[in-house]
Amino acid sequence: MPRTVPLERTRNIGIMAHIDAGKTTTTERILYYTGVNYKMGEVHEGTATMDWMEQEQERGITITSAATTCFWQGSFNQYPPHRINIIDTPGHVDFTAEVERSLRVLDGAVAVFSAVEGVEPQSETVWRQADRYRVPRIAFVNKMDRVGADFFAVVEQIRNKLRANPVPVQIPVGSEESFVGVVDLITGQAYLYTGDELGAHYDVVPVPKELEELYRFWREKLVEVAAEHDEALLDKYLGGEELTAEEIRASLRAQTVAHKIVPVVCGSAFRNKGVQMLLDAVVDYLPSPVDIPPIEGHNLEGNPETRPADDNAPFAALAFKIMSDPFVGQLTYLRVYSGHLFSGDQVLNASRGNVERIGRLLKMHANKREEIKEVWAGDICAVVGLRNVATGDTICDPKAPIVLEAMQFPEPVIAVAIEPASRADQDKLGYALQKLAQEDPTFRVHTDPESGQTIISGMGELHLEIIVDRLVREFKVQAKVGRPQVAYRETITQEAQGEGRFVRQTGGRGQYGHAKIRIWPLTDGRDYEFRNDVVGGVIPKEFIKPVDQGIREAMQRGVLAGYPMIGVGVSLYDGSYHEVDSSEIAFKVAGSMAFQDAAAKAKPVLLEPVMEVEVVTPEEYMGDVLGDLNSRRGKVTHMERRQNAQVITAFVPLAEMFGYATQLRSMTQGRATYSMQFDHYEEVPKSVAEEIVARVRGKA
């Protein structure tokens, strides 16, 4: 079956926001108006289509990025059919990986903001992630019907907090209880929602009298933005001529795609107001795969390669998500960048070098699926049959290999020990944890070499809670979980030299490796740097890499308390070898010994993860909350008023934040909320570090 919708009429978009800004509700309304759902799902009823996991429906939050496809022809059928592939992303900071992987494969995004809370911490985090992948955005100011809604205040926050250039293309008619519709600044018409027909019916009327002045002010600003980036329009504008709606939209679209502006629309998804105009804005302003530069990568020789969004180019796709499905086994989600693929085709996993056959191709709608025979450039699909694949791998045509840029995921900051509840659960636990680690790159599993315990680590308490929950529900494994542990790190604070000499003489061939290194602290945020400064061949070339490997392995167990070491530069500058006895393994051991020797002399210190914590509390509890944060070694960085509450931002060590939710609830009678996310590693105060080291050594 050939392509049904041309590539230029395809949009791959994500919906991103802070938790509770109304992302999933907005997606549900989009699916309703585009005819995919016949009955709207409500998040608070636990029936939202995109929240398909049981835990998501119970908690009312989105954990995994669900993908779905819908079609849109415009509020007034003014467009030919456009295909919109939507990825709904989680807003909770513990699920950063889900946001990261969906942003990597999007062409554009809708950022949803609450008209009451405005720009919140997770909005800033996601915005920065989208900046990194250069994803063009439009903003939807949601919840205009709520008490305290203020459209223009949110526009200012987008400008000041996110350093963006928001350009309203609509203004609201009324707000809070009296929010009844929007004024389109381009056409000069107002859309007023009438009756309770799920927002499907609205009247098109002239701009209400009381809004005429406001309309003229914002319309003038909009036209200026449209004109100033297009010479022909600027001449027309300066000559006093009116710009047409098509000219304004075309200019705004070009600037949105070029990351110069963020068009802003508004509405109330829950009350079914403004969602059709949001879909129009997706079509009008967000790019198709053709509008963005060709995807970059490199061939197997390491030379740069690109792939344009073209059905006739060689096939190239990125595996951006892996899931275990109870019916079909492992599902791999692909974003197709170029070419086309038929079920049964052979493909190359260029990241791993293995050729595999595609079993079935599926178009996903949340967790429902429809089998298809082929996919084309710009599509998002799921594949059954790929066995040896991980998130971020490139899947491509074996005759035209390309490796696309992989994804970067943050390191886990919290760990817990886990053990099976009974002997029957023993084998199942290992299998289940392996499957979950394959799905989620920020979830790690390892065995503690000293205690033999299985340790799982992730991005936060909620993240690990959901993992344990999934063990019970999906894999029927009962497990006991220990107290959370902090992912400490170690580093060095001064330069030092070290030497490792490994000599083993038994009957026959012996072992000989000898390395001298210099180490120094890295201050630029990198974890490790290795330099080969050996001259005169005192260590042959083939033994340099084993020394590097030995050092890396030694860094996994620091010299203070056995925590991984970061921020270390290493120079291998001297050593010696034996013609017969030297081997890779001997130099690996010598490298490891040299590093341990040098690290012990380089004044090693302990580092702890520090979280950025935002607490929103009623004024009367301000003193208690501040006192409590100080007692947790917190450093308050910012305080501001937000409506009738105080917002406190502070840096607090993760070790001090366990059980904070319960404490905050009891201090404020449940009226304060908080969110936290990992920010940086910092040196642990001496007295605390001594306690930690004594505790770890006491266990050993």
FENGI-V424892 format. One record per backbone hydrogen bond with DSSP energy under -0.5 kcal/mol. CO is the residue of the C=O (numbers start at 1). NH is the residue of the N-H. E is the energy in kcal/mol with one decimal. If there is no record, write none. Layout:
co=CO nh=NH e=E
co=CO nh=NH e=E
This chain:
co=6 nh=9 e=-1.7
co=7 nh=10 e=-1.9
co=7 nh=289 e=-0.5
co=9 nh=83 e=-2.3
co=11 nh=13 e=-0.7
co=11 nh=85 e=-3.1
co=12 nh=107 e=-2.4
co=12 nh=108 e=-1.8
co=13 nh=87 e=-2.1
co=14 nh=16 e=-0.6
co=14 nh=110 e=-3.1
co=15 nh=89 e=-1.8
co=16 nh=112 e=-2.7
co=18 nh=21 e=-1.8
co=22 nh=26 e=-2.0
co=23 nh=27 e=-2.5
co=24 nh=28 e=-2.7
co=25 nh=29 e=-2.2
co=26 nh=30 e=-2.2
co=27 nh=31 e=-2.5
co=28 nh=32 e=-1.9
co=29 nh=33 e=-3.0
co=30 nh=34 e=-2.0
co=31 nh=36 e=-2.2
co=31 nh=37 e=-1.6
co=32 nh=35 e=-1.5
co=42 nh=46 e=-0.7
co=42 nh=47 e=-2.1
co=42 nh=48 e=-0.6
co=43 nh=46 e=-1.1
co=50 nh=52 e=-1.4
co=53 nh=57 e=-2.0
co=54 nh=58 e=-2.2
co=55 nh=59 e=-2.5
co=56 nh=60 e=-2.1
co=56 nh=61 e=-0.8
co=64 nh=66 e=-0.9
co=66 nh=88 e=-2.1
co=67 nh=366 e=-1.8
co=68 nh=86 e=-3.2
co=70 nh=84 e=-3.4
co=72 nh=82 e=-2.1
co=73 nh=79 e=-2.7
co=74 nh=77 e=-1.6
co=82 nh=72 e=-2.2
co=82 nh=84 e=-0.6
co=83 nh=11 e=-2.6
co=83 nh=85 e=-0.6
co=84 nh=70 e=-2.4
co=84 nh=86 e=-0.6
co=85 nh=13 e=-2.7
co=86 nh=68 e=-2.1
co=86 nh=88 e=-0.5
co=87 nh=15 e=-2.1
co=87 nh=89 e=-0.5
co=88 nh=66 e=-0.8
co=91 nh=19 e=-0.8
co=92 nh=95 e=-2.2
co=93 nh=96 e=-1.1
co=95 nh=98 e=-0.8
co=95 nh=99 e=-1.3
co=96 nh=100 e=-2.9
co=97 nh=101 e=-2.7
co=98 nh=102 e=-1.6
co=99 nh=103 e=-2.7
co=100 nh=104 e=-1.6
co=101 nh=105 e=-0.7
co=102 nh=105 e=-0.9
co=102 nh=106 e=-0.5
co=103 nh=106 e=-0.9
co=107 nh=136 e=-0.8
co=108 nh=14 e=-1.2
co=109 nh=111 e=-0.6
co=109 nh=138 e=-2.1
co=110 nh=16 e=-2.5
co=110 nh=112 e=-0.7
co=111 nh=113 e=-0.5
co=111 nh=140 e=-2.8
co=112 nh=18 e=-0.5
co=113 nh=142 e=-3.2
co=114 nh=118 e=-2.4
co=115 nh=150 e=-2.0
co=118 nh=114 e=-0.7
co=118 nh=120 e=-0.7
co=120 nh=123 e=-0.6
co=120 nh=124 e=-1.8
co=121 nh=125 e=-2.1
co=122 nh=126 e=-2.8
co=123 nh=127 e=-2.3
co=124 nh=128 e=-2.3
co=125 nh=129 e=-2.1
co=126 nh=130 e=-2.6
co=127 nh=131 e=-2.3
co=128 nh=132 e=-2.1
co=129 nh=133 e=-1.4
co=130 nh=135 e=-2.3
co=131 nh=134 e=-1.2
co=134 nh=136 e=-0.6
co=136 nh=109 e=-2.0
co=138 nh=111 e=-2.9
co=139 nh=141 e=-0.5
co=139 nh=265 e=-2.8
co=140 nh=113 e=-2.5
co=140 nh=142 e=-1.0
co=141 nh=267 e=-2.1
co=142 nh=115 e=-2.4
co=143 nh=146 e=-1.7
co=144 nh=176 e=-2.1
co=146 nh=149 e=-1.8
co=150 nh=154 e=-1.7
co=151 nh=155 e=-1.9
co=152 nh=156 e=-1.9
co=153 nh=157 e=-2.1
co=154 nh=158 e=-2.4
co=155 nh=159 e=-1.7
co=156 nh=160 e=-3.0
co=157 nh=161 e=-2.9
co=157 nh=162 e=-1.0
co=158 nh=162 e=-0.6
co=158 nh=164 e=-1.6
co=164 nh=166 e=-0.5
co=165 nh=262 e=-2.1
co=167 nh=264 e=-2.1
co=169 nh=185 e=-2.0
co=169 nh=186 e=-0.6
co=171 nh=183 e=-3.0
co=172 nh=174 e=-0.8
co=173 nh=180 e=-2.4
co=173 nh=181 e=-1.0
co=175 nh=178 e=-1.6
co=176 nh=179 e=-1.7
co=178 nh=180 e=-0.6
co=180 nh=193 e=-2.9
co=181 nh=173 e=-3.1
co=182 nh=184 e=-0.5
co=182 nh=191 e=-3.3
co=183 nh=171 e=-1.7
co=183 nh=185 e=-0.7
co=184 nh=188 e=-2.2
co=184 nh=189 e=-0.6
co=188 nh=207 e=-0.6
co=189 nh=184 e=-3.2
co=190 nh=192 e=-0.6
co=190 nh=205 e=-2.6
co=191 nh=182 e=-1.7
co=191 nh=193 e=-0.5
co=192 nh=203 e=-3.2
co=194 nh=197 e=-0.7
co=196 nh=198 e=-0.6
co=197 nh=200 e=-2.3
co=201 nh=194 e=-1.3
co=203 nh=192 e=-2.7
co=203 nh=205 e=-0.7
co=205 nh=190 e=-3.5
co=208 nh=211 e=-1.9
co=209 nh=212 e=-1.6
co=211 nh=215 e=-3.2
co=212 nh=216 e=-2.5
co=213 nh=217 e=-2.2
co=214 nh=218 e=-2.4
co=215 nh=219 e=-2.7
co=216 nh=220 e=-2.2
co=217 nh=221 e=-1.7
co=218 nh=222 e=-2.2
co=219 nh=223 e=-2.6
co=220 nh=224 e=-2.2
co=221 nh=225 e=-2.2
co=222 nh=226 e=-2.4
co=223 nh=227 e=-2.5
co=224 nh=228 e=-2.7
co=225 nh=229 e=-0.7
co=227 nh=230 e=-1.8
co=230 nh=234 e=-2.6
co=231 nh=235 e=-2.4
co=232 nh=236 e=-1.9
co=233 nh=237 e=-3.0
co=234 nh=238 e=-3.1
co=235 nh=239 e=-1.7
co=236 nh=241 e=-2.3
co=237 nh=240 e=-1.7
co=244 nh=248 e=-2.3
co=245 nh=249 e=-2.6
co=246 nh=250 e=-2.5
co=247 nh=251 e=-2.2
co=248 nh=252 e=-2.6
co=249 nh=253 e=-2.8
co=250 nh=254 e=-2.2
co=251 nh=255 e=-2.1
co=252 nh=256 e=-2.4
co=253 nh=257 e=-2.7
co=254 nh=258 e=-1.4
co=255 nh=260 e=-3.1
co=255 nh=261 e=-0.9
co=256 nh=259 e=-1.8
co=262 nh=167 e=-2.6
co=263 nh=139 e=-2.9
co=264 nh=169 e=-2.5
co=264 nh=170 e=-0.9
co=265 nh=141 e=-2.8
co=267 nh=144 e=-1.8
co=268 nh=273 e=-2.7
co=269 nh=272 e=-1.4
co=273 nh=268 e=-2.5
co=274 nh=278 e=-1.4
co=275 nh=279 e=-2.1
co=276 nh=280 e=-2.1
co=277 nh=281 e=-2.2
co=278 nh=282 e=-2.0
co=279 nh=283 e=-2.0
co=280 nh=284 e=-3.0
co=281 nh=285 e=-3.0
co=281 nh=286 e=-0.7
co=282 nh=286 e=-1.3
co=288 nh=291 e=-1.4
co=288 nh=292 e=-0.6
co=289 nh=292 e=-0.6
co=295 nh=307 e=-2.0
co=296 nh=405 e=-1.0
co=297 nh=305 e=-2.6
co=298 nh=403 e=-3.0
co=299 nh=302 e=-2.0
co=303 nh=299 e=-2.7
co=305 nh=297 e=-2.5
co=307 nh=295 e=-1.8
co=308 nh=310 e=-1.7
co=310 nh=313 e=-1.1
co=310 nh=339 e=-3.0
co=315 nh=397 e=-2.2
co=316 nh=337 e=-2.5
co=316 nh=338 e=-1.6
co=317 nh=395 e=-2.5
co=318 nh=320 e=-0.9
co=318 nh=335 e=-2.0
co=319 nh=392 e=-3.6
co=321 nh=333 e=-3.0
co=323 nh=325 e=-0.5
co=323 nh=331 e=-3.4
co=325 nh=329 e=-1.9
co=329 nh=325 e=-2.9
co=330 nh=385 e=-0.6
co=331 nh=323 e=-2.7
co=331 nh=333 e=-0.5
co=332 nh=383 e=-2.5
co=333 nh=320 e=-1.7
co=333 nh=321 e=-0.9
co=334 nh=336 e=-0.6
co=334 nh=381 e=-2.1
co=335 nh=318 e=-2.0
co=335 nh=337 e=-0.6
co=336 nh=378 e=-2.5
co=338 nh=316 e=-1.9
co=339 nh=377 e=-0.8
co=341 nh=375 e=-2.3
co=342 nh=345 e=-2.0
co=345 nh=358 e=-3.0
co=347 nh=356 e=-2.7
co=348 nh=350 e=-1.2
co=348 nh=396 e=-2.8
co=349 nh=352 e=-1.0
co=349 nh=353 e=-2.8
co=349 nh=354 e=-0.9
co=354 nh=349 e=-3.0
co=356 nh=347 e=-3.2
co=358 nh=344 e=-1.3
co=360 nh=384 e=-2.6
co=361 nh=372 e=-2.5
co=362 nh=364 e=-0.6
co=362 nh=382 e=-3.0
co=363 nh=370 e=-2.0
co=365 nh=368 e=-2.9
co=368 nh=365 e=-3.2
co=370 nh=363 e=-3.1
co=372 nh=361 e=-0.7
co=373 nh=343 e=-2.4
co=375 nh=341 e=-2.3
co=376 nh=379 e=-2.2
co=379 nh=336 e=-2.8
co=381 nh=334 e=-3.1
co=382 nh=362 e=-3.1
co=383 nh=332 e=-2.3
co=384 nh=359 e=-2.1
co=384 nh=360 e=-1.1
co=385 nh=387 e=-0.6
co=387 nh=389 e=-1.3
co=390 nh=393 e=-2.0
co=393 nh=319 e=-2.9
co=393 nh=395 e=-0.5
co=394 nh=350 e=-1.5
co=394 nh=351 e=-0.8
co=395 nh=317 e=-2.4
co=396 nh=348 e=-3.3
co=397 nh=400 e=-1.7
co=402 nh=404 e=-0.6
co=403 nh=298 e=-1.9
co=407 nh=409 e=-0.5
co=413 nh=487 e=-2.0
co=414 nh=458 e=-2.6
co=415 nh=485 e=-4.6
co=416 nh=456 e=-2.8
co=417 nh=482 e=-3.2
co=418 nh=454 e=-0.7
co=419 nh=480 e=-3.4
co=422 nh=425 e=-0.8
co=422 nh=426 e=-0.5
co=423 nh=426 e=-1.3
co=424 nh=428 e=-0.5
co=425 nh=429 e=-2.5
co=426 nh=430 e=-1.4
co=427 nh=431 e=-1.9
co=428 nh=432 e=-2.7
co=429 nh=433 e=-2.8
co=430 nh=434 e=-1.9
co=431 nh=435 e=-2.1
co=432 nh=436 e=-2.5
co=433 nh=437 e=-2.4
co=434 nh=438 e=-1.6
co=435 nh=439 e=-1.5
co=436 nh=440 e=-2.0
co=439 nh=322 e=-0.6
co=439 nh=441 e=-0.6
co=440 nh=443 e=-1.8
co=442 nh=444 e=-0.5
co=444 nh=457 e=-2.4
co=446 nh=448 e=-0.5
co=446 nh=455 e=-3.5
co=448 nh=452 e=-2.6
co=453 nh=448 e=-3.0
co=453 nh=455 e=-0.5
co=454 nh=418 e=-2.8
co=455 nh=446 e=-2.3
co=456 nh=416 e=-2.7
co=457 nh=444 e=-2.3
co=458 nh=413 e=-1.8
co=458 nh=414 e=-1.9
co=460 nh=464 e=-1.9
co=461 nh=465 e=-2.3
co=462 nh=466 e=-2.5
co=463 nh=467 e=-1.8
co=464 nh=468 e=-2.4
co=465 nh=469 e=-2.3
co=466 nh=470 e=-2.5
co=467 nh=471 e=-1.8
co=468 nh=472 e=-1.5
co=469 nh=473 e=-2.5
co=470 nh=474 e=-2.4
co=470 nh=475 e=-1.2
co=471 nh=475 e=-0.6
co=471 nh=477 e=-2.5
co=472 nh=476 e=-0.6
co=476 nh=478 e=-0.5
co=478 nh=421 e=-2.4
co=480 nh=419 e=-2.4
co=483 nh=417 e=-0.5
co=485 nh=415 e=-3.2
co=486 nh=488 e=-1.8
co=489 nh=607 e=-3.9
co=490 nh=566 e=-2.7
co=491 nh=605 e=-2.5
co=496 nh=519 e=-2.9
co=498 nh=517 e=-2.6
co=500 nh=515 e=-2.6
co=501 nh=503 e=-0.7
co=502 nh=513 e=-2.0
co=504 nh=506 e=-0.7
co=504 nh=511 e=-2.4
co=511 nh=504 e=-2.6
co=512 nh=583 e=-0.5
co=513 nh=502 e=-3.5
co=514 nh=576 e=-1.4
co=515 nh=500 e=-2.8
co=516 nh=573 e=-1.8
co=516 nh=574 e=-1.3
co=517 nh=498 e=-2.5
co=518 nh=571 e=-2.8
co=519 nh=496 e=-2.0
co=520 nh=569 e=-3.1
co=527 nh=568 e=-2.0
co=529 nh=570 e=-2.8
co=531 nh=533 e=-0.9
co=531 nh=572 e=-2.7
co=535 nh=538 e=-0.8
co=540 nh=543 e=-1.9
co=541 nh=544 e=-1.7
co=541 nh=545 e=-0.6
co=543 nh=547 e=-1.2
co=544 nh=548 e=-2.1
co=545 nh=549 e=-2.8
co=546 nh=550 e=-2.7
co=547 nh=551 e=-2.3
co=548 nh=552 e=-2.5
co=549 nh=553 e=-2.5
co=550 nh=554 e=-2.2
co=551 nh=555 e=-2.1
co=552 nh=556 e=-0.7
co=553 nh=556 e=-0.9
co=554 nh=557 e=-1.3
co=555 nh=565 e=-3.2
co=558 nh=562 e=-0.7
co=563 nh=558 e=-1.6
co=564 nh=490 e=-2.4
co=567 nh=522 e=-2.3
co=568 nh=529 e=-1.6
co=569 nh=520 e=-2.0
co=570 nh=531 e=-2.7
co=571 nh=518 e=-2.4
co=571 nh=573 e=-0.7
co=572 nh=533 e=-2.2
co=574 nh=516 e=-2.8
co=576 nh=514 e=-0.9
co=578 nh=582 e=-1.6
co=581 nh=512 e=-1.2
co=583 nh=587 e=-1.9
co=584 nh=588 e=-2.2
co=585 nh=589 e=-2.2
co=586 nh=590 e=-2.2
co=587 nh=591 e=-2.6
co=588 nh=592 e=-2.1
co=589 nh=593 e=-2.6
co=590 nh=594 e=-2.6
co=591 nh=595 e=-2.2
co=592 nh=596 e=-2.2
co=593 nh=597 e=-2.2
co=594 nh=598 e=-2.5
co=595 nh=599 e=-3.3
co=596 nh=600 e=-1.6
co=597 nh=601 e=-0.7
co=598 nh=601 e=-0.9
co=598 nh=602 e=-0.8
co=599 nh=602 e=-0.8
co=602 nh=493 e=-2.1
co=602 nh=494 e=-1.3
co=603 nh=493 e=-0.5
co=605 nh=491 e=-2.1
co=606 nh=684 e=-2.7
co=607 nh=489 e=-2.2
co=608 nh=682 e=-2.1
co=609 nh=654 e=-2.7
co=610 nh=679 e=-2.4
co=610 nh=680 e=-1.6
co=611 nh=613 e=-0.7
co=611 nh=652 e=-2.4
co=612 nh=677 e=-1.8
co=613 nh=650 e=-2.6
co=614 nh=675 e=-2.0
co=615 nh=617 e=-0.6
co=615 nh=648 e=-2.9
co=616 nh=673 e=-2.2
co=617 nh=646 e=-3.1
co=618 nh=621 e=-1.8
co=619 nh=622 e=-1.8
co=621 nh=625 e=-2.6
co=622 nh=626 e=-2.6
co=623 nh=627 e=-2.6
co=624 nh=628 e=-2.4
co=625 nh=629 e=-2.4
co=626 nh=630 e=-2.4
co=627 nh=631 e=-1.9
co=628 nh=632 e=-0.8
co=629 nh=632 e=-0.7
co=629 nh=634 e=-2.3
co=630 nh=633 e=-1.6
co=634 nh=636 e=-0.5
co=635 nh=651 e=-2.5
co=638 nh=649 e=-3.0
co=640 nh=647 e=-3.4
co=642 nh=645 e=-2.0
co=644 nh=619 e=-0.6
co=645 nh=642 e=-3.0
co=646 nh=617 e=-2.6
co=646 nh=648 e=-0.5
co=647 nh=640 e=-2.0
co=648 nh=615 e=-2.8
co=649 nh=637 e=-2.8
co=649 nh=638 e=-1.7
co=650 nh=613 e=-3.4
co=650 nh=652 e=-0.6
co=651 nh=635 e=-2.6
co=652 nh=611 e=-2.9
co=653 nh=656 e=-1.6
co=654 nh=657 e=-2.0
co=657 nh=660 e=-1.9
co=659 nh=663 e=-1.7
co=660 nh=664 e=-3.1
co=661 nh=665 e=-2.1
co=662 nh=666 e=-2.3
co=663 nh=667 e=-2.2
co=664 nh=668 e=-1.9
co=665 nh=669 e=-0.5
co=665 nh=670 e=-2.4
co=668 nh=671 e=-1.7
co=673 nh=616 e=-2.9
co=675 nh=614 e=-2.9
co=677 nh=612 e=-3.2
co=680 nh=610 e=-3.3
co=682 nh=608 e=-2.8
co=685 nh=689 e=-2.9
co=686 nh=690 e=-2.6
co=687 nh=691 e=-1.5
co=688 nh=692 e=-2.3
co=689 nh=693 e=-2.9
co=690 nh=694 e=-2.5
co=691 nh=695 e=-2.5
co=692 nh=696 e=-2.7
co=693 nh=697 e=-2.8
co=694 nh=698 e=-2.2
co=695 nh=699 e=-1.5
co=696 nh=700 e=-1.5
